[in-house]
Amino acid sequence: MSTQMNGEKGPLGFEVTPDGVAVLTYDLPGETMNTLRPEFTAAFEKAFAEVEQNPDIRAAVLASGKKDFIVGADINMLSSLKSEDDARAMLEKGHDMLLRLAASKKPVVAAVAGQALGGGWEVSLACHGRVASEDAVFSFPEVQLGLLPGANGLQRLADIAGLQVALDHGLTGKKMRAKKAKKIGVVDDVVARPILLETAVAHALKLSKGKGARKAKEKLQARLTKIALEENAIGRKVLFSQARKAFRKKTHGHYPAPEAIVDVLEKHAEEGMAASCKLERELFGRLLHTDVSANLRSIFFATTALKKDPGVDGDVEPRKVEKIAMLGAGLMGAGITYVSIDKGYQVRLKDRDAEGIGRGLKYVHDIVDGRVKKRHIGKGDRIEILSRMSSTTDYSGMANVQLVIEAVFEDLGLKHRILKEVEDNFGEDVIFASNTSSIPIGRIAEAAKRPENVVGMHYFSPVHKMPLLEVIRTEKTRDEVVATAVAVGKRQGKTVIVVNDGVGFYTSRILGPYMNEAAYILTEGAAVEFIDDAMVSWGWPVGPMALIDEVGIDVAAHVGPVMLEAFGERLTPPPTITRLVDDGRKGRKNERGFYRYGSRKKKKKGKEVDETVYAALGLDVPDPKAPPAVSRDEIRERCNLQFINEALHCWGDGILRSARDGDIGAIFGLGFPPFRGGPFRYLDAVGADEVLAKLETYQGRFGARFTPAPALVEHVKRGGRFHG
Ligand SMILES: NC(=O)c1ccc[n+]([C@@H]2O[C@H](COP(=O)([O-])OP(=O)(O)OC[C@H]3O[C@@H](n4cnc5c(N)ncnc54)[C@H](O)[C@@H]3O)[C@@H](O)[C@H]2O)c1
């Protein structure tokens, strides 16, 4: 395409094709990604004025000079907006610009390659046409930051694809891929990247000649997909009330952004664009200055920082890893195998026998096939991903492996044997990583000839869904080995924190006292579902009793004495709790726990408590009409105090590298309510002195269990906050 330079240097390139199509290429200098910033608005306004005024220009294309289109607003910039009014004023400027763009007589087409997130998607929606590359992905991630899309994107998406699509994407932040976008009329064409720009230019030219707009038949088809509900006021009322009901059930009223998103769409449906834009600005300003959004944005910043963090201090090069040996093809081994082959690693999967291998392979195949079914990947990708996995029941085919990860049974003797086998069968440089959930890595490394190569890589179940990897280093683990484990975890798509070794590391350790406290509350006569509901409505994804069922009552009973031995009296379990194990209860895995499962579950909706659990504990079944044995507030306070106090113990014991890691580990590994920002941020918000006072009160009632962590006492004395 021959072009003529017409503009000046800046974030927005400006070239005009001989046919009179201006190509505006956004390419933010010095950045790998295009974010929406005031300099874009300024440059775009100038370029757009030129497009409108210059009689030789018939149309325009907005493209990106980066791998991705535009990945949303610059969150740092958002955080620097001091007042609600500042935020509204900034939005108003953007709204004016997009309204002008949308009303322009000269068509503008967005050429979208890669990701168009948040404001990026919104800008493209204000254009008169959109052409996408095959790998284009659209989404509104604002809700995850406690915000709403602030550039009329919700309304425009609703106009194009219907209210339900806009609600769905606004409320969940889920992705829309190019193919789907084409199907529902959100983009006009999908092409391979190399011809994206020329297709967009041709499309813009066509539109300028009054051709190429989506045909009436296609529009009709798109309308038909909007179900009748949207077409009348009563139907829409039902739709909005259903949407509110659905998310409130999940958010328990803790997240204001989904409310705002539905409000804006409702306003748009009933009163039109101008009224909804006004409301959008109003609500955006308010949301931006909530603690919820500040906490959610802090998680975004922390994960961004962790992506760049090598996990060790100083300049340490990780070793190159291309081939991994995975020992143990159980639940965890198979999960780790999947996240590895999915990201390009070769994995040799070993189990004791063909049966173990068969189970592991099936697990991996099922995940990959599920992705094909959902059309996230094609059949060719499936073959390619699976071709990177091979299996064995011995150590054959592992000669050039750089990293061994073990996920065999949780048995120290077995782990020692495996470690010795690895040291005998592999080169001196091979890294041995253990996925143990409770055995200190130092204990495993006691059997090693080369303990400097031993590290913990603690994944969470199910591995392909849980975002955290906790890397554990001992005093002997070499920096280079830690950095390698971190680099592998990142490539597997994980958010990685590095912690120092100790019983329970960080995540399992802070969960221990929390679950222990719930068990005490149970033995004091509180109902299982009452305890769980108290915690879930505070923001936890599941309650502690349901969690014990998931983890396994036998596993919890096994870990309990280990924690008790390591940390002493404060970890003493309630004496009657071992009766559950004696009663043959292991939780979900043997369908005997606090709740009913499988055939024992009656055909009721939701979870159903197995009331025989009370008799097993020597308790009466709680009377639902009687006042609760322990109040809802006390349940929350006691369990959460245990969790936070143990996080402070970890801090004092030097387990954590930073409060940031403590927050991310709790949120991503254990489900601590994200909108509360993590235990350290929560402590800052409530006030360390307040937490200390509460612990002391409970210490008076219950004794050593609530002894404040020395690090907390010191922190209160010193004053200050964990986060600035
Ligand atoms: N399940 C979890 O939620 C979870 C979470 C984090 C860590 N972990 C840890 O991961 C490890 C594995 O847990 P899992 O839940 O996958 O257990 P699992 O019982 O599902 O799998 C263990 C596998 O190891 C295999 N195995 C045993 N001895 C072996 C040997 N000598 N060589 C090769 N394979 C052998 C078994 O056949 C089995 O397939 C444990 O250390 C556990 O503590 C588990």
The ligand as an ORCA input file, in Angstrom:
! r2SCAN-3c Opt
* xyz 0 1
  N      -4.632    -32.988     46.042
  C      -4.335    -31.738     46.367
  O      -5.230    -30.875     46.491
  C      -2.903    -31.320     46.519
  C      -2.569    -29.972     46.477
  C      -1.240    -29.590     46.573
  C      -0.269    -30.565     46.726
  N      -0.620    -31.880     46.779
  C       0.459    -32.872     46.948
  O       0.707    -33.461     45.683
  C       1.144    -34.811     45.857
  C       0.248    -35.721     45.061
  O      -1.085    -35.513     45.420
  P      -2.297    -36.050     44.525
  O      -3.521    -35.457     45.099
  O      -1.999    -35.848     43.099
  O      -2.265    -37.601     44.864
  P      -2.776    -38.842     44.001
  O      -2.976    -39.940     44.961
  O      -3.905    -38.432     43.122
  O      -1.548    -39.164     43.048
  C      -0.350    -39.697     43.461
  C       0.189    -40.508     42.303
  O       1.515    -40.866     42.573
  C       1.718    -42.157     42.030
  N       2.907    -42.765     42.617
  C       3.055    -43.308     43.834
  N       4.316    -43.790     43.962
  C       4.957    -43.530     42.814
  C       6.269    -43.776     42.331
  N       7.140    -44.390     43.082
  N       6.592    -43.355     41.095
  C       5.701    -42.722     40.338
  N       4.436    -42.472     40.732
  C       4.072    -42.873     41.954
  C       0.429    -42.877     42.341
  O       0.254    -44.023     41.557
  C      -0.586    -41.793     42.027
  O      -0.985    -41.822     40.681
  C       1.132    -35.056     47.354
  O       2.416    -34.808     47.858
  C       0.153    -34.016     47.870
  O       0.384    -33.655     49.198
  C      -1.909    -32.275     46.667
*
